[in-house]
Amino acid sequence: MDIKRFSSSDADFEARLAALLAFESAQDESVERAVAAILTDVQARGDAAVLDYTNRFDRLNAASIGELELSREALQQALAGLPTEQRAALEAAAARVRSYHEKQPLQSWQYEDEHGSLLGQKVTPLDRVGLYVPGGKASYPSSVLMNAIPAKVAGVGELVMVVPTPGGERNPLVLAAAALAGVDRVFCVGGAQAVGALAYGTQTIPQVDKIVGPGNAYVAAAKRRVFGVVGIDMVAGPSEILVICDGQTDPDWVAMDLFSQAEHDELAQSILLCPDAAYIDRVVASIDKLLPTMPRQAVIRASLENRGALIAVCDLDEACAIANRIAPEHLELSIADAEAWVAKIRHAGAIFIGPYASESLGDYCAGPNHVLPTSGSARFSSPLGVYDFQKRSSLIRVSKAASLTLGKIASTLAHGEGLPAHAQSAEFRIQEG
């Protein structure tokens, strides 16, 4: 395994760290052109375009979009047909995710100022949300739970799920997760055409207010293009894990935690920060020992060699400082007294505290959302949550007395900005008073 190893004390550390974190996010022009054409066609032809692309790309022979919609009965049948262990695991995960997100909703509030004016905020759930779920080989029931449950907790009126079924292959776990999460409608369509259908609406697929959920390069490009017509959750980059270890955790555990992100794809990033160089040697030995046992070893190897790193640091304080610069999607504090170090972390999508809190638990069943900011965006962004499915309206009720005071202020500022109609709108109330 040729994974990068260097130290924070190296003269070229800053340059090596910058090179490690650099990620070319420029989009493939051919993907962009294809997506633009598909979206334009879907907007113009609706169902007919979606049907044409779906039949072509997913090797189907559907005569109408209606044939591609699954009933709630079909979802319940998928749930009922699961093996007992799978169903129990899915239900337990759903319950934990729901319990966590039920503590998140924003609340409306208001108050009266000294002039009797009412000011406040009204929180309203979105009317309709679209959930994109990958299908085929990359089928993730956990993504259904993580995206659908907070939407339902928020009070979203209707949740419309789209999922491709290449060759007609339907993943029962994905459909069962949709049943558990309370998804209202499911269409077996995917790709840019599904995003376009959700954004613009077709004769059969309703227009939504926001689109959430992961997808391939075509889906990501489509989400970027329709943003503004509808809201989107984020445009996610490759998955990331940063492990800070004090050298006391079983090195096999740390090696496997690094693998857990590396196995996503060749662009995923796994980094270890540790003040104990001898321990890093033990992690290398664990990597070499465990990698041949991994079914996805080729992907893991490529990821670790291309974008992974094992970095020796002076101490845990420095490790935390570097972690804040990286702002990783997943941060593991694999430290004996981990809670004492949480206060040092300012930028991370999710913080896993202590050696028993593996990132994989967060992906499936810990409770918090696994949709997290990537590519350093944890500096300014947050995990998906109930608040992403609610919007806020300001409340302003002005008393007659307050209109006199506020009107003079507004008039002065409006004239200063060269907006006389604004000024007179306020002045009319002053004169009336």
C-alpha positions as CSV (number, residue, x, y, z in Angstrom):
1,M,0.0,0.0,0.0
2,D,1.5,3.3,-1.1
3,I,-0.4,5.7,1.1
4,K,1.1,9.1,1.7
5,R,2.9,9.6,5.0
6,F,4.2,12.9,6.3
7,S,4.5,15.0,9.4
8,S,3.3,18.4,10.5
9,S,6.9,19.3,11.3
10,D,8.1,18.8,7.7
11,A,9.3,21.9,6.0
12,D,6.8,21.4,3.1
13,F,3.9,20.4,5.3
14,E,1.7,23.3,4.3
15,A,2.2,22.6,0.6
16,R,1.6,18.8,1.0
17,L,-1.6,19.4,3.0
18,A,-2.9,21.8,0.4
19,A,-2.2,19.3,-2.4
20,L,-3.9,16.5,-0.4
21,L,-7.0,18.5,0.1
22,A,-7.2,19.9,-3.4
23,F,-10.0,18.5,-5.4
24,E,-10.9,19.3,-9.0
25,S,-14.6,20.0,-9.0
26,A,-14.8,21.2,-12.5
27,Q,-17.7,19.4,-14.2
28,D,-17.4,17.3,-17.3
29,E,-18.6,19.4,-20.3
30,S,-20.2,16.4,-22.0
31,V,-22.2,15.7,-18.8
32,E,-23.3,19.3,-18.6
33,R,-24.4,19.4,-22.2
34,A,-26.3,16.1,-21.9
35,V,-28.1,17.3,-18.7
36,A,-29.0,20.7,-20.2
37,A,-30.6,19.0,-23.2
38,I,-32.5,16.5,-21.1
39,L,-33.9,19.2,-18.8
40,T,-35.0,21.3,-21.7
41,D,-36.7,18.3,-23.3
42,V,-38.5,17.4,-20.0
43,Q,-39.6,20.9,-19.5
44,A,-41.1,21.0,-23.0
45,R,-42.5,17.5,-23.4
46,G,-43.2,16.4,-19.8
47,D,-44.2,12.7,-19.4
48,A,-43.2,11.8,-23.0
49,A,-39.6,12.9,-22.5
50,V,-39.3,11.3,-19.1
51,L,-40.7,8.1,-20.5
52,D,-38.3,8.1,-23.5
53,Y,-35.2,8.6,-21.4
54,T,-36.3,6.1,-18.8
55,N,-37.0,3.4,-21.3
56,R,-33.7,4.1,-23.0
57,F,-31.3,4.5,-20.1
58,D,-32.9,1.9,-17.8
59,R,-33.7,-0.7,-20.5
60,L,-37.5,-0.6,-19.8
61,N,-40.5,-0.9,-22.1
62,A,-43.1,1.1,-20.2
63,A,-46.0,2.6,-22.1
64,S,-46.7,5.4,-19.6
65,I,-45.4,7.1,-16.5
66,G,-48.3,5.7,-14.7
67,E,-46.8,2.2,-15.2
68,L,-43.7,3.4,-13.4
69,E,-45.5,4.5,-10.2
70,L,-45.5,2.1,-7.3
71,S,-48.5,1.9,-5.0
72,R,-48.4,2.2,-1.3
73,E,-49.5,-1.5,-1.2
74,A,-46.4,-2.4,-3.2
75,L,-44.2,-0.6,-0.7
76,Q,-45.9,-2.4,2.2
77,Q,-45.5,-5.7,0.5
78,A,-41.8,-5.0,0.1
79,L,-41.6,-4.3,3.9
80,A,-43.6,-7.4,4.7
81,G,-41.4,-9.6,2.5
82,L,-38.1,-8.7,4.2
83,P,-36.3,-11.3,6.2
84,T,-37.0,-10.9,9.9
85,E,-33.5,-9.6,10.7
86,Q,-33.4,-7.1,7.9
87,R,-36.9,-5.7,8.8
88,A,-36.0,-5.4,12.5
89,A,-32.8,-3.6,11.7
90,L,-34.5,-1.2,9.3
91,E,-37.3,-0.5,11.8
92,A,-34.8,0.1,14.6
93,A,-32.8,2.5,12.5
94,A,-35.9,4.3,11.4
95,A,-37.1,4.7,15.0
96,R,-33.7,6.1,16.1
97,V,-33.5,8.5,13.2
98,R,-37.1,9.7,13.9
99,S,-36.5,10.1,17.6
100,Y,-33.4,12.3,17.0
101,H,-35.1,14.5,14.4
102,E,-38.2,15.0,16.5
103,K,-36.0,17.2,18.7
104,Q,-35.1,19.5,15.9
105,P,-38.1,21.4,14.6
106,L,-38.0,25.2,14.6
107,Q,-40.8,27.0,16.4
108,S,-42.8,30.0,15.5
109,W,-42.3,33.0,17.9
110,Q,-43.5,36.6,18.3
111,Y,-43.3,39.5,20.7
112,E,-44.6,43.1,21.1
113,D,-42.2,46.0,21.3
114,E,-42.6,49.1,23.4
115,H,-44.9,50.7,20.8
116,G,-47.3,47.8,20.6
117,S,-46.0,46.5,17.3
118,L,-45.9,42.7,16.8
119,L,-42.7,41.2,15.4
120,G,-42.0,37.6,15.0
121,Q,-41.4,34.6,12.9
122,K,-43.8,32.0,11.4
123,V,-42.4,28.6,10.6
124,T,-44.1,26.6,7.9
125,P,-43.2,23.2,6.4
126,L,-42.7,22.9,2.6
127,D,-45.7,21.7,0.7
128,R,-44.0,19.0,-1.4
129,V,-40.5,17.6,-1.5
130,G,-38.8,15.3,-4.0
131,L,-36.5,12.6,-2.8
132,Y,-33.9,11.2,-5.3
133,V,-32.7,7.7,-4.4
134,P,-30.0,5.9,-6.3
135,G,-31.1,2.5,-7.8
136,G,-29.5,-0.5,-9.4
137,K,-26.2,-1.5,-7.9
138,A,-25.9,1.6,-5.7
139,S,-29.1,1.1,-3.6
140,Y,-29.1,2.8,-0.2
141,P,-32.1,2.3,2.0
142,S,-30.4,4.4,4.7
143,S,-30.5,7.4,2.4
144,V,-34.3,7.0,2.2
145,L,-34.6,7.1,6.0
146,M,-32.2,10.0,6.4
147,N,-33.9,12.2,3.8
148,A,-37.6,11.2,4.2
149,I,-37.9,11.0,8.0
150,P,-36.8,14.6,8.8
151,A,-39.1,15.8,6.0
152,K,-42.1,14.0,7.5
153,V,-41.2,15.2,11.0
154,A,-41.1,18.8,9.6
155,G,-44.6,18.4,8.4
156,V,-44.0,18.2,4.7
157,G,-47.4,17.7,3.0
158,E,-46.3,15.3,0.3
159,L,-43.0,13.4,-0.3
160,V,-42.4,12.2,-3.8
161,M,-39.6,9.7,-4.3
162,V,-37.9,8.8,-7.6
163,V,-35.7,5.8,-7.9
164,P,-34.2,4.2,-11.1
165,T,-34.8,0.5,-11.7
166,P,-32.3,-0.5,-14.4
167,G,-33.6,-3.6,-16.2
168,G,-36.7,-3.5,-14.0
169,E,-34.6,-4.4,-10.9
170,R,-36.3,-3.1,-7.7
171,N,-34.5,-3.1,-4.4
172,P,-36.9,-4.4,-1.7
173,L,-34.9,-2.7,1.1
174,V,-35.3,0.7,-0.6
175,L,-39.0,0.2,-1.1
176,A,-39.4,-1.0,2.5
177,A,-37.5,2.0,3.8
178,A,-39.9,4.2,1.8
179,A,-42.9,2.5,3.5
180,L,-41.4,2.9,7.0
181,A,-40.5,6.6,6.3
182,G,-44.0,7.5,5.1
183,V,-43.1,8.3,1.5
184,D,-46.4,9.3,-0.3
185,R,-45.6,8.5,-4.0
186,V,-42.8,6.5,-5.7
187,F,-41.9,6.7,-9.4
188,C,-39.4,4.2,-10.9
189,V,-37.5,6.9,-12.9
190,G,-34.0,8.3,-12.3
191,G,-31.2,10.3,-13.8
192,A,-31.4,14.0,-15.0
193,Q,-34.9,13.3,-16.4
194,A,-36.2,12.5,-12.9
195,V,-34.7,15.7,-11.5
196,G,-36.3,17.6,-14.3
197,A,-39.7,16.0,-13.7
198,L,-39.6,17.0,-10.0
199,A,-38.4,20.5,-10.7
200,Y,-40.8,21.4,-13.5
201,G,-43.6,18.9,-13.0
202,T,-45.1,16.8,-15.8
203,Q,-48.6,15.5,-16.6
204,T,-48.1,12.7,-14.0
205,I,-45.2,13.7,-11.7
206,P,-46.0,16.7,-9.6
207,Q,-43.7,19.7,-9.2
208,V,-42.0,19.9,-5.9
209,D,-40.6,22.7,-3.8
210,K,-37.2,21.1,-3.0
211,I,-35.2,18.2,-4.2
212,V,-33.0,16.2,-1.8
213,G,-30.9,13.0,-2.0
214,P,-27.7,11.8,-3.6
215,G,-27.0,10.7,-7.2
216,N,-24.4,10.3,-9.9
217,A,-22.7,13.1,-11.9
218,Y,-25.8,13.6,-14.1
219,V,-28.1,13.9,-11.1
220,A,-25.7,16.4,-9.4
221,A,-25.4,18.5,-12.6
222,A,-29.2,18.4,-12.9
223,K,-29.7,19.6,-9.3
224,R,-27.3,22.5,-9.9
225,R,-29.2,23.5,-13.0
226,V,-32.7,23.5,-11.5
227,F,-31.6,25.3,-8.3
228,G,-33.7,28.5,-8.2
229,V,-36.7,26.8,-9.8
230,V,-36.7,24.5,-6.7
231,G,-34.5,24.3,-3.7
232,I,-31.9,21.6,-3.3
233,D,-30.2,20.2,-0.2
234,M,-26.6,20.5,-1.4
235,V,-24.2,19.4,-4.2
236,A,-22.1,16.8,-2.3
237,G,-18.5,16.0,-3.1
238,P,-16.7,12.8,-2.4
239,S,-17.1,11.2,1.0
240,E,-14.5,12.0,3.7
241,I,-13.3,10.8,7.1
242,L,-10.7,12.3,9.4
243,V,-9.6,10.2,12.3
244,I,-7.7,11.8,15.2
245,C,-6.2,9.1,17.4
246,D,-4.1,9.2,20.5
247,G,-2.5,5.9,19.7
248,Q,-4.6,3.8,22.1
249,T,-7.3,2.5,19.8
250,D,-6.9,-1.0,18.3
251,P,-5.1,-0.2,14.9
252,D,-7.4,-2.7,13.1
253,W,-10.3,-0.5,14.1
254,V,-8.7,2.6,12.7
255,A,-7.7,0.9,9.5
256,M,-11.2,-0.3,8.9
257,D,-12.6,3.1,9.7
258,L,-10.4,4.5,7.0
259,F,-11.6,1.8,4.7
260,S,-15.2,2.6,5.5
261,Q,-15.0,5.8,3.4
262,A,-12.4,4.7,0.9
263,E,-14.7,1.9,-0.3
264,H,-17.3,4.5,-1.5
265,D,-15.3,5.4,-4.6
266,E,-11.8,6.2,-5.8
267,L,-12.2,9.9,-5.0
268,A,-13.2,9.4,-1.3
269,Q,-10.7,10.7,1.3
270,S,-9.5,9.1,4.4
271,I,-7.0,10.8,6.7
272,L,-5.4,9.9,10.1
273,L,-3.8,12.4,12.4
274,C,-1.8,11.0,15.3
275,P,1.0,12.2,17.5
276,D,2.5,8.7,17.8
277,A,4.6,7.7,14.8
278,A,5.0,4.1,16.1
279,Y,1.2,3.8,16.2
280,I,1.0,5.0,12.6
281,D,3.3,2.1,11.7
282,R,0.9,-0.3,13.4
283,V,-2.0,1.2,11.4
284,V,0.0,0.7,8.2
285,A,0.5,-3.0,9.2
286,S,-3.3,-3.3,9.8
287,I,-4.1,-1.8,6.4
288,D,-1.8,-4.3,4.7
289,K,-3.3,-7.2,6.7
290,L,-6.9,-6.3,6.2
291,L,-7.0,-4.9,2.7
292,P,-6.8,-8.3,1.0
293,T,-9.9,-9.4,2.9
294,M,-12.0,-6.6,1.5
295,P,-14.4,-7.3,-1.4
296,R,-13.9,-3.7,-2.6
297,Q,-10.2,-3.7,-2.1
298,A,-9.4,-2.3,-5.6
299,V,-11.6,0.8,-4.8
300,I,-10.1,1.1,-1.3
301,R,-6.6,0.9,-2.6
302,A,-7.1,3.5,-5.3
303,S,-8.8,5.9,-2.8
304,L,-6.1,5.6,-0.1
305,E,-3.3,5.9,-2.6
306,N,-4.7,8.8,-4.4
307,R,-6.3,10.9,-1.7
308,G,-5.5,9.2,1.7
309,A,-2.8,10.2,4.2
310,L,-1.3,9.3,7.5
311,I,0.0,12.4,9.2
312,A,2.1,12.6,12.3
313,V,1.3,15.7,14.4
314,C,3.0,17.2,17.5
315,D,0.1,16.7,19.8
316,L,-3.7,16.5,19.9
317,D,-4.1,20.3,20.1
318,E,-2.3,20.5,16.7
319,A,-4.5,17.7,15.4
320,C,-7.6,19.6,16.3
321,A,-6.3,22.8,14.7
322,I,-5.5,20.8,11.4
323,A,-9.0,19.2,11.6
324,N,-10.6,22.6,11.8
325,R,-8.7,23.6,8.6
326,I,-9.8,20.5,6.8
327,A,-13.5,20.8,8.1
328,P,-14.2,17.1,7.3
329,E,-17.5,15.5,6.6
330,H,-16.9,12.8,9.3
331,L,-14.5,13.4,12.2
332,E,-13.7,10.6,14.6
333,L,-12.1,11.5,17.9
334,S,-10.7,8.1,18.7
335,I,-9.2,9.3,22.0
336,A,-9.5,7.9,25.5
337,D,-10.9,11.2,26.9
338,A,-12.6,12.3,23.7
339,E,-15.3,14.4,25.2
340,A,-12.7,16.8,26.6
341,W,-11.6,17.5,23.0
342,V,-15.0,18.2,21.5
343,A,-14.8,21.9,22.5
344,K,-11.6,22.2,20.3
345,I,-13.5,21.2,17.2
346,R,-15.3,24.1,15.3
347,H,-15.7,22.7,11.8
348,A,-17.0,19.2,11.1
349,G,-20.1,17.7,9.6
350,A,-20.4,15.0,12.3
351,I,-18.2,14.4,15.4
352,F,-17.8,10.8,16.6
353,I,-16.7,10.8,20.2
354,G,-14.6,8.0,21.5
355,P,-13.2,4.8,20.0
356,Y,-16.5,3.0,20.0
357,A,-18.3,5.6,17.9
358,S,-17.5,4.4,14.4
359,E,-18.6,6.4,11.4
360,S,-20.5,3.5,10.1
361,L,-22.9,3.7,13.0
362,G,-23.7,7.3,12.0
363,D,-24.4,6.1,8.5
364,Y,-27.1,3.8,9.5
365,C,-28.6,3.9,12.9
366,A,-27.0,6.2,15.5
367,G,-29.8,8.8,14.9
368,P,-28.3,12.0,13.6
369,N,-28.5,12.6,9.8
370,H,-25.8,11.1,7.6
371,V,-26.3,13.8,4.9
372,L,-23.3,16.0,5.7
373,P,-21.3,18.8,4.2
374,T,-18.3,17.8,2.2
375,S,-15.2,19.5,0.6
376,G,-14.6,21.8,3.5
377,S,-18.1,23.2,3.5
378,A,-18.6,22.2,7.1
379,R,-17.0,25.7,7.8
380,F,-20.3,27.2,6.9
381,S,-22.9,24.4,6.4
382,S,-24.7,21.8,8.5
383,P,-26.1,18.3,8.4
384,L,-29.5,17.8,6.7
385,G,-32.2,18.1,9.3
386,V,-35.8,19.0,9.9
387,Y,-35.0,22.7,9.5
388,D,-34.2,22.0,5.8
389,F,-37.8,21.2,5.2
390,Q,-39.2,24.3,7.0
391,K,-39.2,27.9,5.9
392,R,-39.5,31.0,8.0
393,S,-41.7,34.0,7.3
394,S,-41.3,37.3,9.2
395,L,-44.3,38.7,11.1
396,I,-44.7,42.5,11.2
397,R,-47.7,44.2,12.6
398,V,-47.2,48.0,13.2
399,S,-49.4,50.0,15.6
400,K,-50.5,53.5,14.7
401,A,-48.2,55.0,17.3
402,A,-45.3,53.0,16.0
403,S,-45.9,54.0,12.4
404,L,-45.1,57.6,13.4
405,T,-41.7,56.7,14.8
406,L,-40.8,54.1,12.3
407,G,-42.1,56.1,9.4
408,K,-39.7,59.0,10.1
409,I,-36.8,56.6,10.2
410,A,-37.8,54.9,7.0
411,S,-38.5,58.1,5.2
412,T,-35.0,59.5,6.1
413,L,-33.3,56.3,5.0
414,A,-35.4,56.0,1.8
415,H,-34.6,59.5,0.7
416,G,-30.9,58.7,1.4
417,E,-31.2,55.8,-1.0
418,G,-32.9,57.8,-3.7
419,L,-36.2,55.9,-3.4
420,P,-38.9,58.5,-3.0
421,A,-41.9,56.1,-3.3
422,H,-40.5,54.2,-0.4
423,A,-40.3,57.4,1.6
424,Q,-43.8,58.6,0.7
425,S,-45.3,55.2,1.5
426,A,-44.1,55.7,5.1
427,E,-44.9,59.5,5.1
428,F,-48.5,58.9,4.2
429,R,-48.9,57.0,7.5
430,I,-47.2,59.8,9.4
431,Q,-49.5,62.4,7.9
432,E,-52.6,60.3,8.6
433,G,-51.4,60.0,12.2
